[in-house]
Amino acid sequence: MADATVNPQRGILRWAALGLAALLAACASGPRVIPETRPAPTVEAPRERPSTRPISPGLPQDVERHRVALLVPMTGPNAGVGKSLANATQLAILDTKSDVLRITTYDTAGGAANAARQAIADGNKLILGPLLAEEAREVAPIARAARVPVLSFSNDTAVAGNGTYLLGYSPAQSIERVVDYARAQGVTNFVGLMTSGVYGERASTSFLRAVEDQGGKVLAMETYDGRPGSMTSAITKLSRTPYQAILIAGSGASGVTAAPIIRKSAGGKASRILGTELWNTDSAIGSNAVLNGAWFASVPDNYYRTYATKYRTRFGAAPYRLSTLGYDAVLLTVRIAREWRPGDIFPERRLVAPDGFGGLDGAFRFGRDGIAERALEVQEVKGGTTVTISPAPTGFGG
């Protein structure tokens, strides 16, 4: 529970293993601490003793709780993701029965910079979000000037550092993990099928480095885009060189499209298909029979199904997979709140504690560069679902 003591030498990782299941099983009827959305309701002075003090703008004063801002899109094209993240933070507060946090949601659809300025003006000392990399770039200098750390849900490592920390799942880490596993199973010769754009470019670099570090060989890489025939053409070119495994750096939908083409190609009939962390954001990825036998690395799913059931019961809809980032951000904040006096600046040094943190998505810790290092598992698509074939480490080596 939120007020349980944690031995700093053992860290949150042991707490996560022992306590997270109990948290999820707990009744979500928690305290009267409900995350709120701007604008806050008007606060009236007592009628019998009208106050002579001027009324300050912003949120009402609250000296007993930590002010934390959640910056997510609540309107616009990404509103579904934003609302799911907001719901997840509310669920985490209820599950932990925390009475020390006051989370206020700010809609970034009207501009992340404006949302950040308002959040800081309201006295928030920590920002959870924003969702997108370009929003994180806007928010970072504003928050840094106010000495307010940012825990962004983005996975773009280019925006990390100088007070901005990334909770998002790193493509580089998932590629490294699945390549390591493939090499351990005897795979030596790899090829890559990369989506166009920034994601594909960075995935290509990570793929080359991961295979080289493990003593394998990247025989070829090809890029595809949304044009008709682009993927087929790329796979045909790759099939000219016999390979043992092909990494598809793209969405789960891309994997579903590519798999039958790969199986029909000369070089891909007996190859192992590999995916990235993007596959785990598709809750139906395991039901695609064309991907049977494919491997991909992602955060553990040990607690996700229980969380998703509880979320659906409370909010009447299924959560977005990455909404767990919001839940885990609250768990992290609750833990650090034990060493954080309300009204003081957030103790940023605690974010880089070597023992790390734990949550629905397993163990993680922030490096000095602001990027979350995660303990990942390898899953295989099999029999209409996904199964864990290489469990995530339970901690970090140092």
C-alpha positions as CSV (number, residue, x, y, z in Angstrom):
1,M,0.0,0.0,0.0
2,A,1.0,3.6,-0.4
3,D,2.1,4.1,3.2
4,A,4.1,0.8,3.5
5,T,7.7,1.3,4.4
6,V,10.3,0.5,1.7
7,N,13.8,-0.6,2.5
8,P,15.9,1.6,0.3
9,Q,18.6,-1.1,0.0
10,R,16.1,-3.5,-1.6
11,G,14.2,-0.7,-3.4
12,I,10.8,-0.6,-4.9
13,L,11.4,-3.7,-6.9
14,R,10.7,-6.0,-4.0
15,W,7.7,-3.9,-3.1
16,A,6.4,-4.2,-6.6
17,A,6.6,-8.0,-6.6
18,L,4.9,-8.3,-3.2
19,G,2.5,-5.4,-3.2
20,L,1.3,-4.5,-6.6
21,A,-1.0,-7.5,-7.0
22,A,-2.6,-6.5,-3.7
23,L,-3.0,-2.9,-4.9
24,L,-4.8,-4.0,-8.0
25,A,-7.0,-6.4,-6.0
26,A,-7.9,-3.6,-3.5
27,C,-11.3,-2.0,-3.7
28,A,-11.2,1.2,-5.7
29,S,-13.3,3.2,-3.2
30,G,-10.3,5.1,-1.8
31,P,-10.1,8.5,-0.2
32,R,-11.9,11.6,-1.3
33,V,-9.0,12.7,-3.4
34,I,-10.3,12.9,-6.9
35,P,-8.0,14.2,-9.7
36,E,-9.5,17.4,-11.1
37,T,-9.5,19.1,-14.5
38,R,-9.0,22.8,-15.1
39,P,-10.7,25.1,-14.6
40,A,-11.1,24.6,-10.8
41,P,-14.5,25.5,-9.3
42,T,-14.9,29.0,-7.8
43,V,-14.1,29.2,-4.1
44,E,-16.6,31.4,-2.1
45,A,-15.7,33.3,1.1
46,P,-17.8,32.4,4.2
47,R,-20.9,34.6,4.2
48,E,-20.9,35.4,7.8
49,R,-17.3,36.8,7.8
50,P,-16.5,38.3,4.4
51,S,-12.8,38.3,3.7
52,T,-11.0,41.5,3.1
53,R,-8.1,39.8,1.4
54,P,-7.9,39.9,-2.4
55,I,-8.9,36.6,-4.2
56,S,-5.9,35.0,-5.9
57,P,-6.3,33.5,-9.3
58,G,-5.7,29.8,-10.0
59,L,-6.4,26.8,-7.7
60,P,-7.3,27.2,-4.1
61,Q,-4.5,27.0,-1.6
62,D,-3.7,23.5,-0.3
63,V,-0.7,23.3,2.1
64,E,-1.2,19.7,3.1
65,R,-0.9,18.0,-0.3
66,H,1.6,18.0,-3.2
67,R,0.4,19.7,-6.3
68,V,1.1,17.6,-9.4
69,A,0.0,18.5,-12.9
70,L,-1.1,16.0,-15.6
71,L,-0.6,17.4,-19.1
72,V,-2.5,15.3,-21.6
73,P,-4.9,15.9,-24.6
74,M,-8.5,15.8,-23.3
75,T,-9.9,17.1,-26.5
76,G,-8.9,16.7,-30.1
77,P,-7.6,13.7,-32.1
78,N,-5.6,12.2,-29.2
79,A,-8.3,12.7,-26.6
80,G,-8.9,9.0,-26.2
81,V,-5.3,8.4,-25.1
82,G,-5.3,11.5,-22.9
83,K,-8.5,10.5,-21.1
84,S,-7.2,6.9,-20.6
85,L,-4.0,8.3,-19.0
86,A,-6.1,10.6,-16.8
87,N,-8.3,7.7,-15.7
88,A,-5.2,5.6,-14.9
89,T,-3.8,8.3,-12.6
90,Q,-7.2,8.5,-10.8
91,L,-7.2,4.7,-10.4
92,A,-3.7,4.8,-9.0
93,I,-4.6,7.4,-6.4
94,L,-7.6,5.4,-5.3
95,D,-5.6,2.1,-5.2
96,T,-2.8,3.6,-3.2
97,K,-5.3,5.4,-0.9
98,S,-2.9,8.4,-1.1
99,D,-4.1,11.5,0.6
100,V,-0.9,13.5,-0.1
101,L,-1.3,14.2,-3.8
102,R,-3.5,16.6,-5.6
103,I,-3.4,15.9,-9.4
104,T,-4.9,18.5,-11.7
105,T,-5.4,17.7,-15.4
106,Y,-4.5,20.3,-18.0
107,D,-5.7,19.9,-21.6
108,T,-2.7,20.2,-24.0
109,A,-4.9,20.3,-27.1
110,G,-4.9,24.1,-26.9
111,G,-1.1,24.2,-26.7
112,A,1.2,22.3,-24.4
113,A,3.2,25.5,-23.5
114,N,0.1,27.3,-22.4
115,A,-0.9,24.3,-20.3
116,A,2.5,24.2,-18.7
117,R,2.5,27.9,-17.8
118,Q,-0.9,27.5,-16.2
119,A,0.1,24.4,-14.3
120,I,3.2,26.2,-12.9
121,A,1.2,29.4,-12.1
122,D,-1.2,27.1,-10.1
123,G,1.7,26.0,-7.9
124,N,2.3,22.5,-9.3
125,K,5.8,21.2,-8.4
126,L,5.8,18.2,-10.8
127,I,4.5,17.6,-14.3
128,L,3.3,14.2,-15.6
129,G,3.2,14.4,-19.4
130,P,2.9,15.6,-22.0
131,L,2.2,12.8,-24.4
132,L,4.1,13.8,-27.6
133,A,7.7,14.7,-28.2
134,E,7.0,18.0,-29.8
135,E,4.9,18.9,-26.7
136,A,7.7,17.9,-24.4
137,R,10.0,20.2,-26.3
138,E,7.6,23.1,-25.7
139,V,7.2,22.3,-22.1
140,A,10.8,21.6,-21.1
141,P,12.2,25.2,-21.0
142,I,9.2,26.5,-19.2
143,A,9.3,23.8,-16.5
144,R,13.1,24.0,-16.2
145,A,13.0,27.7,-15.5
146,A,10.5,27.1,-12.7
147,R,12.6,24.1,-11.4
148,V,9.7,21.7,-12.1
149,P,10.7,18.3,-13.4
150,V,8.8,16.8,-16.3
151,L,7.9,13.0,-16.6
152,S,6.9,12.8,-20.2
153,F,5.0,9.9,-21.7
154,S,7.0,10.3,-25.0
155,N,9.6,7.8,-26.1
156,D,11.7,10.2,-28.2
157,T,15.1,10.2,-26.5
158,A,16.0,13.5,-28.2
159,V,13.8,15.4,-25.7
160,A,15.3,13.8,-22.6
161,G,17.6,15.5,-20.2
162,N,17.9,18.8,-18.3
163,G,14.9,18.1,-16.1
164,T,12.8,16.1,-18.6
165,Y,12.5,12.4,-18.0
166,L,10.9,9.9,-20.4
167,L,8.5,7.2,-19.2
168,G,7.8,6.0,-22.7
169,Y,8.9,2.7,-24.0
170,S,12.2,2.9,-25.8
171,P,12.5,1.3,-29.3
172,A,16.2,0.8,-28.8
173,Q,15.8,-1.2,-25.6
174,S,13.1,-3.5,-27.1
175,I,15.2,-4.1,-30.2
176,E,18.3,-4.9,-28.1
177,R,16.4,-7.3,-25.9
178,V,14.8,-9.3,-28.8
179,V,18.1,-9.4,-30.7
180,D,19.9,-10.7,-27.6
181,Y,17.3,-13.4,-27.2
182,A,17.5,-14.4,-30.9
183,R,21.2,-14.6,-30.8
184,A,21.0,-16.9,-27.7
185,Q,18.7,-19.1,-29.8
186,G,21.4,-19.4,-32.5
187,V,20.2,-16.7,-34.9
188,T,23.2,-15.1,-36.6
189,N,22.0,-13.5,-39.9
190,F,19.4,-10.7,-39.7
191,V,17.7,-8.4,-42.0
192,G,15.5,-5.3,-41.2
193,L,12.2,-4.1,-42.6
194,M,12.0,-0.5,-41.4
195,T,9.1,2.0,-41.6
196,S,10.0,5.3,-43.1
197,G,10.4,8.4,-40.9
198,V,12.1,9.2,-37.6
199,Y,11.1,6.0,-35.9
200,G,12.5,3.8,-38.7
201,E,15.7,5.8,-38.8
202,R,16.3,5.4,-35.1
203,A,15.3,1.8,-35.1
204,S,17.8,1.1,-37.9
205,T,20.6,2.5,-35.9
206,S,19.6,0.6,-32.8
207,F,19.2,-2.6,-34.8
208,L,22.7,-2.4,-36.4
209,R,24.3,-1.6,-33.0
210,A,22.4,-4.4,-31.2
211,V,23.3,-7.1,-33.8
212,E,26.9,-6.0,-33.9
213,D,27.2,-6.0,-30.1
214,Q,26.0,-9.6,-30.0
215,G,28.3,-10.8,-32.8
216,G,25.6,-11.2,-35.4
217,K,25.3,-9.8,-39.0
218,V,22.8,-7.5,-40.6
219,L,22.8,-8.7,-44.2
220,A,20.4,-6.0,-45.5
221,M,17.8,-3.4,-44.5
222,E,14.9,-2.0,-46.6
223,T,12.4,0.8,-45.9
224,Y,8.7,0.8,-46.6
225,D,6.1,3.5,-46.5
226,G,2.3,3.8,-47.1
227,R,2.4,3.7,-50.9
228,P,0.8,0.6,-52.5
229,G,3.4,-2.1,-53.2
230,S,6.1,-0.4,-51.0
231,M,6.2,-3.2,-48.4
232,T,6.1,-6.0,-51.0
233,S,8.9,-4.4,-52.9
234,A,11.1,-4.1,-49.8
235,I,10.5,-7.7,-48.7
236,T,11.3,-8.9,-52.2
237,K,14.6,-7.2,-52.1
238,L,15.4,-8.6,-48.7
239,S,14.6,-12.1,-49.9
240,R,17.5,-12.1,-52.3
241,T,19.8,-12.8,-49.3
242,P,19.0,-15.9,-47.2
243,Y,18.4,-14.8,-43.6
244,Q,17.4,-16.4,-40.3
245,A,15.4,-13.5,-38.8
246,I,13.7,-10.4,-40.0
247,L,13.0,-7.4,-37.7
248,I,9.8,-5.5,-38.6
249,A,10.3,-2.0,-37.1
250,G,6.8,-0.7,-37.3
251,S,3.3,-1.2,-35.8
252,G,1.6,-4.4,-35.1
253,A,-0.6,-3.8,-38.1
254,S,2.5,-3.5,-40.2
255,G,3.6,-6.9,-38.9
256,V,0.3,-8.4,-39.8
257,T,0.5,-7.1,-43.3
258,A,4.2,-8.1,-43.8
259,A,4.1,-11.6,-42.4
260,P,2.2,-13.4,-45.2
261,I,4.4,-11.6,-47.8
262,I,7.5,-12.7,-45.9
263,R,6.3,-16.3,-45.8
264,K,5.7,-16.4,-49.5
265,S,9.1,-14.9,-50.4
266,A,12.1,-17.1,-51.2
267,G,14.2,-16.0,-48.3
268,G,11.6,-15.8,-45.6
269,K,9.7,-19.1,-45.6
270,A,11.6,-20.5,-42.5
271,S,12.7,-17.2,-41.0
272,R,11.9,-15.9,-37.5
273,I,9.9,-12.7,-37.5
274,L,10.8,-10.2,-34.8
275,G,8.9,-7.1,-33.7
276,T,9.4,-4.1,-31.5
277,E,7.7,-2.5,-28.4
278,L,5.0,-1.1,-30.7
279,W,3.5,-4.5,-31.0
280,N,2.6,-4.6,-27.3
281,T,0.4,-1.4,-27.7
282,D,-1.9,-3.6,-29.8
283,S,-4.0,-5.6,-27.4
284,A,-5.1,-7.9,-30.2
285,I,-1.6,-8.7,-31.5
286,G,-1.8,-12.3,-30.3
287,S,-5.0,-13.1,-32.1
288,N,-3.3,-12.7,-35.5
289,A,-2.5,-16.2,-36.7
290,V,-0.2,-14.9,-39.5
291,L,2.2,-13.8,-36.7
292,N,2.4,-17.2,-35.0
293,G,6.0,-17.8,-33.9
294,A,7.0,-14.2,-34.0
295,W,9.0,-12.7,-31.1
296,F,8.9,-9.2,-29.7
297,A,10.3,-7.6,-26.5
298,S,8.1,-5.4,-24.3
299,V,7.3,-4.4,-20.8
300,P,5.9,-7.4,-18.8
301,D,2.2,-8.1,-18.9
302,N,2.0,-9.8,-15.5
303,Y,-0.3,-7.2,-14.0
304,Y,-1.8,-5.6,-17.1
305,R,-4.7,-7.9,-17.5
306,T,-5.8,-7.4,-13.9
307,Y,-5.4,-3.7,-14.3
308,A,-7.4,-3.7,-17.6
309,T,-10.3,-5.6,-15.9
310,K,-10.4,-3.2,-13.0
311,Y,-10.2,-0.2,-15.4
312,R,-13.0,-1.5,-17.5
313,T,-15.2,-2.1,-14.5
314,R,-14.7,1.5,-13.2
315,F,-14.7,3.5,-16.4
316,G,-16.8,1.3,-18.7
317,A,-14.2,1.0,-21.5
318,A,-10.9,-0.7,-22.2
319,P,-7.8,1.3,-21.4
320,Y,-5.2,2.2,-23.9
321,R,-2.1,0.0,-23.3
322,L,0.2,2.9,-22.6
323,S,-2.2,4.3,-19.9
324,T,-0.1,2.2,-17.5
325,L,2.5,4.9,-17.8
326,G,0.1,7.3,-16.0
327,Y,-0.6,4.7,-13.3
328,D,3.1,4.0,-12.7
329,A,3.9,7.7,-12.7
330,V,1.6,8.1,-9.7
331,L,3.2,5.1,-7.9
332,L,6.6,6.7,-8.4
333,T,5.3,10.0,-7.1
334,V,3.7,8.5,-4.0
335,R,6.9,6.7,-3.2
336,I,9.0,9.9,-3.4
337,A,6.4,11.9,-1.5
338,R,7.7,10.3,1.7
339,E,10.7,12.5,1.3
340,W,9.0,15.5,-0.2
341,R,7.5,18.2,2.0
342,P,4.4,19.9,0.5
343,G,5.2,23.2,-1.0
344,D,8.9,22.4,-1.5
345,I,10.4,21.8,-4.9
346,F,10.3,18.2,-6.1
347,P,13.4,16.2,-5.0
348,E,14.6,15.5,-8.5
349,R,17.7,13.6,-7.3
350,R,15.3,10.7,-6.2
351,L,14.3,10.1,-9.8
352,V,17.8,8.7,-10.6
353,A,18.0,6.4,-7.6
354,P,19.9,3.3,-8.7
355,D,17.4,0.8,-7.2
356,G,14.8,2.2,-9.5
357,F,11.0,1.9,-9.3
358,G,8.4,-0.7,-10.0
359,G,4.9,-0.7,-11.3
360,L,2.4,-2.3,-13.7
361,D,5.1,-2.3,-16.4
362,G,7.7,-3.9,-14.3
363,A,11.0,-2.5,-13.0
364,F,12.5,0.7,-14.4
365,R,15.0,3.3,-13.4
366,F,16.1,6.7,-14.9
367,G,19.6,7.2,-16.1
368,R,21.3,10.6,-15.8
369,D,20.2,11.2,-19.4
370,G,16.6,11.1,-18.3
371,I,15.7,7.9,-20.2
372,A,13.9,5.1,-18.4
373,E,15.8,1.9,-18.5
374,R,13.3,-0.9,-18.4
375,A,13.4,-4.6,-17.5
376,L,11.8,-6.2,-20.6
377,E,10.5,-9.6,-21.4
378,V,10.3,-11.5,-24.7
379,Q,6.9,-12.7,-25.9
380,E,5.9,-15.1,-28.6
381,V,2.7,-15.0,-30.6
382,K,1.2,-18.4,-30.2
383,G,-2.2,-20.1,-30.4
384,G,-4.2,-16.9,-30.5
385,T,-2.4,-15.1,-27.7
386,T,1.0,-14.1,-26.6
387,V,3.2,-16.1,-24.2
388,T,6.3,-15.1,-22.3
389,I,9.3,-17.1,-23.5
390,S,12.0,-15.0,-21.6
391,P,10.8,-13.3,-18.4
392,A,11.9,-9.8,-17.6
393,P,14.7,-9.4,-15.0
394,T,13.4,-8.6,-11.6
395,G,16.0,-5.9,-11.0
396,F,19.1,-4.2,-12.3
397,G,22.7,-5.4,-12.2
398,G,24.1,-2.1,-11.0
